[in-house]
Amino acid sequence: MSATMAPERRAEEWTPPLDADGLRIVLARITAWKPLDIEAIFDDLDTAIGNQPPPVAATAALVERLRGHLKQLSDIAVADERYPLTTEMVRLVERGLPMLDERTPADHPQAVGLARRLAFMISDLGEELIEARHIKGAE
């Protein structure tokens, strides 16, 4: 009884999808990634547009957090092609981008004004994203 041997099949050599620099970029993005904290966003919105203006000592930090929220929501809006942008989302993202680089005024009332403009923009964009089911609202 002779056994026939199947010809040896060679597997194709695998090549990674990214080189070392590409992997470093991915690692940096993963390391810097922060999950969306909708409760923190609502807390900061309340601080910015609530009944009392934010205290002088906390305003600059509030503006920076609001900028972070706006950037994160803008990134979510444009991140996935499977979830198309609405016309309103495009408008809000385009209007919000200049605010990310706007210098925080040293004058407290002007800084509060910037915080409030950011807060209203975040509120509108967040509402659009919730309605379009890109993100979940507070539970």
C-alpha positions as CSV (number, residue, x, y, z in Angstrom):
1,M,0.0,0.0,0.0
2,S,1.6,3.2,-1.1
3,A,0.6,6.5,0.4
4,T,0.6,9.4,-1.8
5,M,1.8,12.6,-0.2
6,A,0.1,15.8,-1.0
7,P,2.4,18.5,-2.3
8,E,3.7,20.8,0.4
9,R,1.9,24.1,0.5
10,R,3.8,27.1,1.7
11,A,2.0,29.8,3.5
12,E,2.4,33.3,2.2
13,E,4.7,35.4,4.3
14,W,2.7,37.7,6.5
15,T,3.5,41.4,6.4
16,P,2.1,43.6,9.2
17,P,-0.3,46.3,8.1
18,L,1.8,49.1,9.8
19,D,5.5,49.7,10.1
20,A,7.1,50.7,13.4
21,D,6.2,54.4,13.0
22,G,2.6,53.6,12.2
23,L,2.4,51.4,15.3
24,R,3.8,54.1,17.5
25,I,1.1,56.5,16.2
26,V,-1.6,54.0,17.0
27,L,-0.1,53.4,20.4
28,A,0.0,57.1,21.1
29,R,-3.6,57.6,20.1
30,I,-4.8,54.6,22.2
31,T,-2.8,55.8,25.2
32,A,-4.3,59.4,24.9
33,W,-7.8,58.1,24.2
34,K,-10.4,59.0,26.8
35,P,-13.9,57.5,26.8
36,L,-16.8,59.9,26.3
37,D,-18.0,61.0,29.8
38,I,-21.4,62.5,29.0
39,E,-22.0,63.2,32.7
40,A,-18.8,65.3,33.0
41,I,-19.8,67.2,29.8
42,F,-23.2,68.0,31.4
43,D,-21.5,69.1,34.6
44,D,-19.2,71.4,32.7
45,L,-22.1,72.8,30.7
46,D,-24.0,73.5,33.9
47,T,-21.0,75.3,35.3
48,A,-20.6,77.4,32.2
49,I,-24.2,78.3,31.5
50,G,-25.8,77.8,34.9
51,N,-27.2,80.6,37.1
52,Q,-23.8,81.7,38.5
53,P,-20.8,82.5,36.4
54,P,-17.8,80.2,37.0
55,P,-15.4,81.5,39.6
56,V,-12.3,83.4,38.4
57,A,-9.9,80.8,39.6
58,A,-11.8,78.0,37.7
59,T,-12.6,79.7,34.4
60,A,-9.4,78.9,32.5
61,A,-9.6,75.2,33.4
62,L,-13.3,75.1,32.5
63,V,-12.5,76.6,29.1
64,E,-9.9,73.9,28.5
65,R,-12.2,71.1,29.5
66,L,-14.9,72.5,27.3
67,R,-12.5,72.6,24.4
68,G,-11.7,69.0,25.0
69,H,-15.4,68.1,25.0
70,L,-15.9,70.0,21.8
71,K,-12.9,68.3,20.1
72,Q,-14.1,64.9,21.3
73,L,-17.7,65.4,20.0
74,S,-16.4,66.8,16.7
75,D,-14.1,63.8,16.3
76,I,-17.0,61.5,17.0
77,A,-19.2,63.3,14.5
78,V,-16.7,62.8,11.6
79,A,-15.1,59.5,12.7
80,D,-17.1,56.8,11.1
81,E,-18.3,56.8,7.5
82,R,-21.0,54.3,8.3
83,Y,-22.8,57.1,10.3
84,P,-23.3,59.9,7.9
85,L,-23.1,63.5,9.1
86,T,-26.2,65.6,9.1
87,T,-26.1,69.1,7.6
88,E,-26.5,70.5,11.1
89,M,-23.5,68.4,12.4
90,V,-21.3,69.7,9.5
91,R,-22.4,73.3,10.3
92,L,-21.7,72.9,14.0
93,V,-18.3,71.2,13.6
94,E,-17.2,73.9,11.1
95,R,-18.4,76.7,13.5
96,G,-16.7,75.0,16.5
97,L,-13.3,74.4,15.0
98,P,-12.0,78.0,15.3
99,M,-13.0,78.0,19.0
100,L,-10.5,75.2,19.7
101,D,-7.6,77.5,18.9
102,E,-9.1,80.8,20.3
103,R,-7.0,82.3,23.0
104,T,-8.5,82.3,26.4
105,P,-9.0,86.0,27.4
106,A,-7.3,87.1,30.6
107,D,-10.4,89.3,31.4
108,H,-12.8,87.2,33.4
109,P,-16.0,88.3,31.9
110,Q,-14.6,87.7,28.4
111,A,-13.3,84.3,29.4
112,V,-16.8,83.5,30.8
113,G,-18.2,84.6,27.4
114,L,-15.9,82.1,25.6
115,A,-16.9,79.4,28.0
116,R,-20.5,80.0,27.4
117,R,-20.1,80.1,23.6
118,L,-18.2,76.8,23.8
119,A,-20.9,75.3,26.1
120,F,-23.7,76.3,23.7
121,M,-21.8,74.8,20.8
122,I,-21.2,71.6,22.7
123,S,-24.8,71.4,23.8
124,D,-26.1,71.8,20.2
125,L,-23.5,69.3,18.8
126,G,-24.2,66.8,21.6
127,E,-27.9,67.0,21.0
128,E,-27.4,66.4,17.2
129,L,-25.2,63.4,18.0
130,I,-27.7,61.9,20.4
131,E,-30.6,62.4,17.9
132,A,-28.6,60.7,15.2
133,R,-27.7,57.9,17.6
134,H,-23.9,58.5,17.3
135,I,-23.7,58.7,21.1
136,K,-26.0,57.9,24.0
137,G,-27.4,60.6,26.2
138,A,-27.2,60.6,30.0
139,E,-29.1,57.7,31.6
